[in-house]
Amino acid sequence: MFLYNFFHFRYDTDILLGDILREKPQEADGIDSVVVVDNVPQVGPERLEKLKNVIHKIFSKFGKITTEFYPEADGLTKGYIFLEYAAPTQALEAVKNADGYKLDKQHTFRVNLFTDFDKYMNISDEWETPEKQPFKDFGNMRHWIEDQDCRDQYSVIFEAGERTAIFANDAKEPITFEERARWTETYVRWSPKGTYLATFHQRGIALWGGEKFKQIQRFSHQGVSLIDFSPCERYVVTFSPLIDTKEDPQAIIIWDILTGQKKRGFHCESSAHWPIFKWSHDGKFFARMTPDTLSIYETPSMGLLDKKSLKINGIKDFSWSPGDNILAFWVPEDKDIPARVTLMQMPSRHEIRVRNLFNVVDCKLHWQRNGDYLCVKVDRTPKGTQGVVTNFEIFRMREKQVPVDAMEMKESIIAFAWEPNGSKFAVLHGESPRINASFYNVRNNGKIDLLKMFDKQQANSIFWSPQGQFLVLAGLRSMNGALAFVDTSDCIMMNIAEHYMASDVEWDPTGRYVVTSVSWWSHKVDNAYWLWTFQGRLLQKNNKDRFCQLLWRPRPPTLLSADQIKNIKKDLKKYSKIFEQKDRLSQSKASKELVDKRRTMMEEYHRYRETAQQVYQEQKTIRLELRGGVDTDELDSNVDDWEEETIEFFINEEIIPLGDL
């Protein structure tokens, strides 16, 4: 009875006092919270205070520092220091994130736990074979690119988010590749090159990939609601509004995808303009804008570039070039100082072009996908006039000194979009119901030519094909899903159609197909997605119960050179017969599975027929014996023995009176 009461008391104590017991001092608490930082600059008394401020600024991000000790000898610090944190977890975080931190060209920190020194001192002199780590085979991470029929994949969320499926696109009907219940709790997101599928859960993010969509990695971030990938797919950024403390920033976390390790955490007051961090095209840099400041960080250290932010008074917006490490940002007017757009080269921070602007209300930065052009849409209020005038400032990035051309439009601008890999751009302008769609081309000499204008369009969005030339003018949501398919090579309207209450338009990576959809998240009836050709011919109507989201799986950049692509296009006729045969097969009513089944049945029949004929020939001798030597295998055998007999049959009799004729 005593033992029962004792254990019962211990059980109740653990439950009631669990938080207090966890903070009970442990035997090793004195050193578990201490880190040793090596490769610290050796300074004298006159610079020691400045060094302490720098060290405290760097290492206080990982937790509260309770004690700092700087050993000295001969009037200089020894080049290593001891820092004690309030908790062992904070010390461990400092080791993970500050080890390898580059202070300057001569000093790169090496950070270790103080307790690790005992471990290193007690290392055996005898070689011990490292424990072999099991290899995790996730299969071919780019298997979908090897599809013989070149079918792209897309993800679909339906049944109000209860089910998620991956389909292979086919002109006849979608082919289910994978389907799971409650795969994600909110929505999904593909990585930029299509390697990973990200799913959202209350406790964090999971990444899936390979032929069977196995779980590749998971990142614990309670209440995560937004994510963003680096263009190189090396890092993923997660945001959660639930957890954030002054000592330990957790609102935004940058993770290493391959190792699953947390690289750095950041504070975040608002996620209204996601993504908070914008990445350079190669993933080497990422930047964040705060009031009057632009902070640029470098990978893999995740530290500030040159250890300081850019002070830019009044900065309103910035954007990276999609093709180079160039930053574009704009600053509004301040008293007598005009507004300006600045192009800055990274990491040198050299200003390669500055454009002054006057009477500016607002600016929007639009990069062409290859980074060949930058369009700054400038809303202005010229002096002496009423209303807003829009200027398009076109920066030609590939030319010497980056020349700028300007074009003015006095009508209100609804949408603007560059051709992904060309020099054309499209503009929707005017007021409903007189909305015009204009197409322009930028020449090398800077002249901007109007190619064509379509008037009275029902459109509020522009969607270019990823390969250029073709686009869809769409009137989404309030415009009832009006669609216009345009070929900009000769500026003709290929087709005009409608998908009532369409909320989204998505091009496939090849530019051959485009999907329009009505999401359950925006409209509670008629939820479906329709598949069209780039010319506007409707191929499929796929109705899904409470359909929510469709996303095409991106393709990685091609490995072919520009010359190889040119040669393939030149010799395309050589392969046309093969393609036409495949097209005829795909357009037939029989699906590929049915054709394969029929082919198998035909092959089995031929094998059976050959076997039966062989047996039939082997039994000929037996047949002749049974029939007295008469060969009856052929219809015209033994003609001489035939006897002809004529047989007449009475069928009917009809009597016709002659008087009626």
C-alpha positions in Angstrom: 0.0 0.0 0.0 2.9 2.3 0.8 4.5 1.7 -2.6 1.2 2.3 -4.4 0.8 5.7 -2.5 4.4 6.6 -3.3 4.2 5.9 -7.0 0.7 7.6 -7.2 2.2 10.7 -5.5 5.1 10.7 -8.0 2.7 10.3 -10.9 0.6 13.3 -9.7 3.7 15.4 -9.0 5.0 14.8 -12.6 1.7 15.9 -14.1 1.1 18.9 -11.8 4.7 20.1 -11.6 6.0 19.0 -15.0 7.0 22.5 -16.2 8.8 23.3 -12.9 10.6 19.9 -12.8 11.9 20.4 -16.4 13.6 23.6 -15.2 15.2 21.8 -12.3 19.0 22.5 -12.4 20.9 19.6 -13.8 24.4 18.5 -13.0 25.9 19.7 -16.3 23.8 22.9 -16.6 26.9 25.1 -15.9 28.7 24.1 -19.1 25.9 22.8 -21.4 24.9 26.4 -22.1 28.5 27.6 -22.9 29.9 27.9 -26.4 33.4 28.6 -27.5 33.9 30.9 -30.5 37.2 30.7 -32.3 38.8 32.9 -35.0 37.7 36.1 -33.3 39.8 39.2 -34.1 42.6 39.9 -31.6 42.2 43.5 -30.5 43.5 45.8 -27.8 41.6 47.7 -25.1 40.7 50.6 -27.4 38.8 48.3 -29.8 37.5 45.7 -27.3 34.2 47.5 -26.6 33.4 47.7 -30.4 34.2 44.0 -30.8 31.9 43.1 -27.9 29.1 45.0 -29.5 29.6 43.2 -32.8 29.8 39.8 -31.1 26.7 40.5 -29.0 24.7 41.6 -32.0 25.5 38.4 -33.9 25.1 35.9 -31.1 22.1 37.4 -29.2 19.9 36.4 -32.1 20.0 32.8 -30.8 19.0 33.5 -27.2 19.8 35.5 -24.1 23.5 35.8 -23.3 24.2 35.8 -19.6 28.0 35.8 -19.5 30.8 36.8 -21.9 34.5 36.1 -21.3 37.3 37.4 -23.5 40.7 35.9 -22.5 43.6 38.3 -22.9 47.4 38.1 -23.0 50.0 40.8 -23.5 47.3 43.5 -23.9 45.4 41.7 -26.7 42.5 39.3 -26.8 43.5 35.7 -27.5 41.3 35.2 -30.6 38.7 33.0 -28.9 35.9 33.8 -26.4 33.3 32.0 -24.2 29.6 32.9 -24.3 27.1 31.5 -21.8 23.4 31.3 -22.8 20.3 31.1 -20.6 19.5 27.6 -21.8 21.4 24.7 -23.5 18.9 24.8 -26.5 20.0 28.4 -27.2 23.7 27.4 -27.1 23.0 24.5 -29.5 21.2 26.9 -31.9 24.2 29.2 -31.9 26.5 26.3 -32.8 24.2 25.2 -35.7 23.8 28.7 -37.2 26.9 30.6 -36.4 29.5 28.0 -37.1 31.2 29.1 -40.3 29.9 32.7 -40.0 32.1 35.0 -42.1 32.9 38.1 -40.1 35.3 39.5 -42.7 37.9 38.2 -45.2 40.3 37.2 -42.4 37.9 35.9 -39.8 35.4 33.0 -40.1 33.9 31.8 -36.8 34.3 28.3 -35.6 31.7 27.7 -32.9 31.5 24.6 -30.6 29.8 23.6 -27.4 32.1 23.7 -24.4 31.0 20.1 -23.5 32.4 19.0 -26.9 35.9 19.5 -25.7 35.7 16.5 -23.3 34.4 14.4 -26.2 37.3 15.5 -28.4 39.9 15.0 -25.7 38.7 11.4 -25.1 38.8 10.3 -28.7 40.4 6.8 -28.9 43.7 6.5 -30.8 42.4 3.4 -32.4 40.5 3.7 -35.7 36.8 2.9 -35.4 34.9 2.3 -38.6 32.1 4.9 -38.9 28.6 3.5 -38.6 27.2 3.1 -42.1 24.1 5.2 -42.6 21.3 3.6 -44.5 20.8 4.9 -48.0 17.3 6.3 -48.7 16.4 5.6 -52.2 13.5 7.9 -53.3 13.6 6.7 -56.8 14.0 8.8 -59.9 13.2 12.3 -58.8 12.6 13.4 -62.4 10.8 10.4 -63.7 7.9 12.3 -65.2 10.2 13.9 -67.8 11.0 10.5 -69.2 7.4 9.8 -70.2 7.5 8.3 -73.7 4.4 10.3 -74.7 5.8 13.5 -73.2 2.7 13.9 -70.9 3.0 16.6 -68.2 1.6 16.2 -64.8 -0.7 18.4 -62.7 -2.1 18.3 -59.1 -5.8 18.6 -58.3 -7.4 19.2 -55.0 -11.1 18.4 -54.8 -13.9 17.4 -52.4 -13.2 20.7 -50.5 -9.6 19.6 -49.8 -10.3 16.1 -48.6 -8.7 14.5 -51.7 -5.6 15.3 -53.7 -4.6 13.6 -56.9 -1.7 13.8 -59.4 -2.8 13.3 -63.1 -0.8 12.8 -66.3 -2.2 15.0 -69.0 -3.7 13.3 -72.0 -5.7 14.9 -74.8 -8.4 12.2 -74.5 -8.8 12.0 -70.7 -6.5 12.5 -67.7 -4.6 9.5 -66.4 -4.6 9.1 -62.6 -1.0 8.8 -61.4 -1.5 9.1 -57.6 -4.5 9.8 -55.4 -4.6 10.2 -51.6 -7.1 11.2 -49.0 -6.2 14.1 -46.7 -2.8 14.5 -48.3 -2.7 18.2 -47.3 -4.7 20.2 -44.8 -4.9 23.4 -46.9 -3.3 23.5 -50.4 -0.2 22.2 -52.2 2.7 23.8 -53.9 5.2 22.6 -56.5 8.9 23.5 -56.3 10.2 25.7 -59.1 11.8 22.8 -61.1 9.0 20.3 -60.2 11.2 18.1 -58.1 9.1 18.3 -54.9 5.4 18.6 -54.0 4.9 20.5 -50.7 1.9 19.7 -48.5 0.7 21.8 -45.6 -0.1 20.4 -42.1 -0.7 22.0 -38.7 2.7 20.9 -37.5 4.7 21.9 -40.6 5.5 21.2 -44.2 6.2 17.8 -45.9 8.0 17.4 -49.3 7.1 14.5 -51.5 8.8 13.2 -54.7 10.1 10.2 -56.7 8.1 7.8 -58.7 5.8 6.8 -55.8 5.7 10.3 -54.2 7.5 9.1 -51.1 8.1 11.6 -48.3 11.5 13.2 -48.9 11.7 15.7 -46.1 9.6 17.4 -43.4 10.0 20.7 -41.6 8.4 21.3 -38.2 6.9 24.8 -38.0 3.7 25.0 -36.0 0.8 26.7 -37.8 2.6 27.2 -41.1 0.5 28.9 -43.7 2.8 30.2 -46.4 5.9 28.9 -48.1 8.4 29.9 -50.8 11.2 28.0 -52.6 14.5 29.3 -53.7 14.9 29.1 -57.5 17.6 26.5 -57.2 15.4 24.3 -54.9 18.1 24.3 -52.2 16.1 26.2 -49.6 12.5 26.6 -48.6 11.0 29.5 -46.6 8.1 28.9 -44.2 5.9 31.4 -42.4 3.7 30.9 -39.3 1.8 33.6 -37.5 1.6 31.6 -34.3 5.1 31.4 -32.9 7.5 34.3 -32.5 9.5 35.6 -29.6 12.0 38.5 -29.3 14.8 36.2 -28.3 14.1 33.4 -30.7 12.6 34.6 -34.1 10.3 31.8 -35.5 7.8 33.7 -37.7 9.9 33.0 -40.8 12.3 30.1 -41.0 14.7 29.3 -43.9 15.4 25.6 -44.2 18.0 23.5 -46.1 15.9 21.1 -48.2 18.6 18.4 -48.5 19.6 18.2 -44.8 16.3 19.4 -43.3 18.2 21.7 -41.0 17.0 25.2 -40.0 19.3 27.8 -41.5 17.9 30.9 -39.8 14.8 32.4 -38.3 13.4 35.9 -38.8 10.8 38.1 -37.2 7.8 39.2 -39.3 5.1 41.7 -38.4 2.9 41.1 -41.4 2.6 38.6 -44.3 0.4 40.8 -46.4 3.0 41.1 -49.1 4.3 37.5 -49.4 6.9 36.5 -50.2 8.7 38.6 -47.6 12.1 37.5 -49.0 12.7 37.7 -52.7 15.4 35.5 -54.2 18.0 36.2 -56.9 17.6 34.0 -60.1 20.4 31.6 -59.0 19.5 31.4 -55.3 22.8 33.0 -54.1 21.1 36.0 -52.6 17.8 36.9 -51.0 16.5 40.3 -49.9 14.0 41.9 -47.7 12.5 45.4 -47.5 11.7 47.2 -44.3 11.0 50.9 -43.8 14.0 52.9 -45.3 16.1 49.7 -45.5 16.9 47.0 -48.0 18.6 44.0 -46.4 20.4 41.6 -48.8 21.5 38.2 -47.4 23.9 35.6 -49.0 23.8 31.9 -49.0 24.8 29.5 -47.5 25.8 31.6 -44.5 22.4 33.4 -44.4 24.3 36.5 -43.2 23.9 40.1 -44.4 25.9 40.8 -47.5 29.0 42.8 -46.4 27.5 42.7 -42.9 25.3 45.7 -43.5 21.9 46.7 -45.0 21.3 49.3 -47.6 19.9 52.6 -46.2 17.4 53.8 -48.9 15.1 56.5 -47.6 11.4 55.9 -48.6 12.0 52.7 -50.6 8.6 51.4 -51.9 9.3 48.3 -53.8 12.1 46.2 -55.3 12.5 43.2 -57.6 15.3 40.9 -58.8 16.1 40.4 -62.4 15.1 36.9 -63.6 18.3 36.5 -65.5 21.1 38.3 -63.6 22.0 39.3 -60.1 20.6 42.8 -60.6 18.2 44.6 -58.2 15.6 47.1 -59.3 14.0 49.4 -56.7 12.1 52.7 -56.7 11.9 55.6 -54.3 9.0 58.2 -54.4 9.5 62.0 -54.6 10.6 63.8 -51.5 10.1 67.6 -51.6 12.4 68.8 -54.4 14.0 65.5 -55.0 12.4 63.5 -57.9 11.3 59.9 -57.7 13.8 57.5 -59.1 14.2 53.9 -60.3 17.7 52.4 -59.6 19.3 49.3 -61.1 22.0 47.9 -58.8 24.5 45.1 -59.6 25.1 42.5 -56.8 27.2 41.8 -54.9 29.2 44.9 -55.8 26.3 47.2 -55.1 27.3 49.2 -58.2 24.5 51.4 -59.6 24.4 50.6 -63.3 21.4 52.9 -64.1 19.3 55.5 -62.4 16.1 57.0 -63.9 14.6 60.1 -62.4 10.8 60.5 -62.6 8.5 63.4 -61.8 4.9 63.8 -60.5 4.8 60.1 -59.6 1.8 58.6 -57.9 2.9 54.9 -58.0 5.3 52.5 -59.8 5.1 48.8 -60.7 8.2 46.8 -61.8 7.6 44.2 -64.5 10.6 42.0 -65.6 10.6 40.0 -68.8 11.2 36.3 -67.9 14.8 36.2 -69.4 15.7 39.6 -67.8 16.2 41.2 -71.3 13.8 44.0 -70.5 12.4 45.8 -67.5 9.2 47.8 -67.7 8.4 50.3 -65.0 4.7 51.2 -65.1 4.6 54.8 -63.8 1.3 56.4 -62.8 1.7 60.2 -63.0 -0.4 63.4 -62.4 1.1 65.9 -64.8 1.0 69.5 -63.7 -2.0 71.5 -65.0 -4.0 68.4 -65.8 -6.6 66.3 -64.0 -6.5 62.6 -63.7 -3.7 60.0 -63.9 -1.5 59.3 -66.9 0.5 56.1 -67.3 4.0 56.0 -68.6 5.8 52.8 -69.5 9.6 53.1 -69.0 11.3 50.3 -70.9 14.8 49.5 -69.9 16.8 47.5 -72.5 19.0 45.5 -70.2 21.3 43.8 -72.7 22.5 47.0 -74.3 25.4 49.2 -73.3 24.5 51.8 -70.6 20.9 50.4 -70.4 19.0 52.8 -72.6 15.4 53.6 -71.6 12.4 54.2 -73.9 9.1 55.8 -72.8 5.6 55.3 -73.9 2.5 57.2 -72.6 -1.1 56.0 -72.3 -3.8 58.3 -71.0 -6.4 55.5 -70.4 -6.5 53.5 -67.2 -4.3 50.4 -67.2 -6.0 47.1 -66.3 -3.2 44.6 -66.9 0.3 44.4 -68.4 2.4 41.3 -69.3 5.6 40.6 -71.2 6.0 37.8 -73.7 8.1 35.3 -71.7 11.0 35.0 -74.2 10.5 37.8 -76.7 10.3 41.5 -77.1 6.5 41.9 -77.2 4.2 43.0 -74.5 0.4 43.2 -74.1 -1.7 45.8 -72.3 -5.3 45.9 -71.3 -6.5 49.5 -71.0 -9.8 51.5 -70.9 -13.0 51.3 -68.9 -15.6 48.5 -69.1 -17.4 47.9 -71.5 -14.8 49.6 -73.8 -11.7 47.6 -72.8 -9.0 47.5 -75.4 -6.2 45.0 -75.8 -3.0 46.4 -77.4 0.1 44.5 -78.5 3.5 46.2 -78.8 7.0 45.2 -79.9 10.3 46.8 -78.7 12.8 47.2 -81.5 16.6 47.2 -81.0 16.7 50.9 -81.9 14.3 51.7 -79.0 11.2 52.3 -81.1 8.0 50.8 -79.6 5.7 49.6 -82.4 1.9 49.1 -82.0 1.3 45.7 -83.6 -2.5 45.5 -83.2 -5.4 46.7 -81.0 -8.6 44.7 -80.3 -11.3 46.9 -79.0 -14.3 46.1 -76.8 -12.8 43.1 -75.1 -14.3 41.3 -72.1 -11.0 40.8 -70.3 -9.2 41.7 -67.1 -6.2 39.4 -67.2 -3.5 38.4 -69.6 -1.9 34.9 -69.7 1.0 34.3 -72.1 2.0 30.9 -73.1 5.3 29.9 -71.4 6.9 29.6 -74.9 5.6 32.9 -76.1 3.6 33.9 -79.3 0.2 32.7 -78.0 -1.8 34.2 -75.1 -5.3 34.1 -73.5 -7.2 37.3 -72.7 -9.5 36.3 -69.8 -12.4 38.0 -68.1 -12.3 36.2 -64.8 -14.8 36.1 -62.0 -17.0 39.2 -62.4 -16.6 39.1 -66.2 -18.2 35.6 -66.4 -15.2 33.8 -67.8 -14.9 35.3 -71.3 -11.9 33.8 -73.2 -10.0 35.1 -76.3 -7.2 33.0 -77.8 -4.7 35.2 -79.6 -1.7 34.4 -81.9 0.6 37.4 -81.7 2.8 36.4 -84.6 0.2 37.9 -86.9 -2.1 39.2 -84.2 -5.2 37.2 -85.1 -8.0 36.0 -82.8 -7.9 32.3 -83.1 -11.1 31.6 -81.1 -13.5 33.3 -78.7 -15.0 31.1 -75.9 -16.4 31.2 -72.4 -16.0 29.2 -69.2 -18.7 30.7 -67.0 -17.4 32.1 -63.7 -13.9 30.9 -64.4 -11.6 31.9 -61.6 -8.2 30.7 -62.8 -6.2 30.1 -66.0 -3.1 27.8 -66.0 -0.8 27.1 -69.0 1.1 23.8 -69.1 4.9 24.1 -69.2 5.1 23.3 -72.9 2.5 25.9 -74.1 0.4 23.2 -75.9 -2.5 23.2 -73.4 -4.2 25.6 -71.2 -6.6 24.9 -68.3 -9.5 27.2 -67.1 -11.2 26.4 -63.8 -13.9 27.4 -61.4 -12.5 26.9 -57.8 -14.8 26.0 -54.9 -12.7 28.4 -52.9 -14.1 31.3 -54.9 -17.4 30.0 -56.3 -19.5 27.3 -54.7 -21.2 25.9 -57.9 -20.1 24.7 -61.3 -16.7 23.6 -59.9 -14.7 22.0 -62.7 -11.6 22.4 -64.9 -11.6 22.5 -68.7 -8.7 21.6 -70.9 -8.1 23.6 -74.1 -5.5 23.5 -76.9 -3.4 26.7 -77.3 -5.7 27.5 -80.3 -8.8 27.5 -78.1 -10.3 24.1 -79.0 -12.0 22.5 -76.0 -10.8 19.0 -75.4 -12.2 18.1 -71.9 -14.7 19.1 -69.3 -13.6 17.6 -66.0 -16.2 18.0 -63.3 -14.9 17.3 -59.8 -16.9 17.5 -56.6 -16.0 20.8 -54.8 -12.9 21.2 -57.0 -10.4 23.6 -55.4 -7.1 23.9 -57.1 -5.1 22.8 -60.2 -1.4 23.3 -60.6 0.8 22.1 -63.4 4.1 20.4 -62.5 6.9 22.7 -63.6 9.7 21.3 -65.8 13.4 22.0 -65.1 15.4 24.1 -67.7 16.3 22.2 -70.8 19.8 20.7 -71.1 19.9 21.5 -74.8 21.9 24.4 -76.1 20.3 27.1 -78.3 22.0 25.6 -81.4 20.7 22.1 -80.6 17.2 23.4 -80.3 17.6 25.3 -83.6 18.7 22.1 -85.3 15.8 20.1 -83.9 13.3 22.7 -85.2 15.1 22.6 -88.6 14.8 18.8 -88.9 11.3 18.5 -87.4 9.8 17.2 -90.6 11.9 14.0 -90.2 10.0 13.1 -87.2 6.6 14.3 -88.4 5.4 10.9 -89.6 6.1 9.4 -86.2 4.3 12.2 -84.4 1.3 12.0 -86.8 1.0 8.3 -86.2 1.1 8.8 -82.4 -1.5 11.6 -82.8 -3.8 9.4 -84.8 -3.5 6.7 -82.1 -4.2 9.1 -79.3 -7.2 10.6 -81.1 -8.8 7.2 -81.7 -11.7 6.2 -79.4 -9.9 3.3 -78.0 -7.6 4.2 -75.1 -4.0 3.2 -74.9 -4.9 0.4 -72.4 -7.6 -1.0 -74.7 -5.3 -1.0 -77.7 -2.6 -2.8 -75.7 -5.2 -5.3 -74.5 -6.4 -6.0 -78.1 -2.8 -6.3 -79.4 -2.1 -8.9 -76.6 -5.3 -10.8 -77.5 -4.4 -10.8 -81.2 -0.9 -12.1 -80.4 -2.4 -14.9 -78.3 -4.8 -15.9 -81.1 -1.9 -16.1 -83.6 0.1 -18.4 -81.3 -3.0 -20.6 -80.7 -3.7 -20.7 -84.5 -0.2 -21.8 -85.3 -0.3 -24.6 -82.7 -3.7 -25.8 -84.0 -2.5 -25.9 -87.6 0.5 -27.9 -86.6 -1.6 -30.5 -84.8 -4.0 -30.6 -87.7 -1.2 -31.4 -90.1 0.1 -34.1 -87.8 -3.3 -35.8 -87.7 -3.7 -36.0 -91.5 -2.6 -39.6 -91.7 -5.2 -40.6 -89.2 -8.0 -38.8 -91.1 -7.1 -40.6 -94.3 -7.2 -44.0 -92.6 -10.6 -43.2 -91.1 -12.0 -42.1 -94.5 -10.7 -45.0 -96.6 -7.9 -43.0 -98.2 -10.2 -40.2 -99.3 -8.6 -36.7 -98.7 -11.3 -34.4 -97.6 -9.1 -31.6 -96.3 -9.8 -29.4 -99.3 -13.2 -28.4 -100.7 -12.3 -29.3 -104.3 -10.6 -32.7 -103.6 -12.1 -35.9 -105.3 -14.0 -34.0 -107.9 -14.3 -37.1 -110.1 -16.3 -38.9 -107.4 -18.9 -36.1 -107.2 -22.5 -36.7 -108.3 -24.7 -33.9 -109.4 -28.4 -33.9 -108.3 -30.9 -31.1 -109.0 -33.7 -30.6 -106.4 -36.7 -28.3 -106.9 -38.7 -26.7 -104.2 -42.3 -25.3 -104.5 -42.3 -21.9 -102.9 -45.7 -20.3 -103.5 -48.4 -19.7 -106.2 -50.0 -16.4 -107.2 -53.2 -16.3 -109.4 -53.9 -13.0 -111.3 -57.3 -12.6 -113.0 -57.0 -11.4 -116.6 -60.1 -9.2 -116.3 -58.3 -6.8 -114.0 -55.4 -6.1 -116.4 
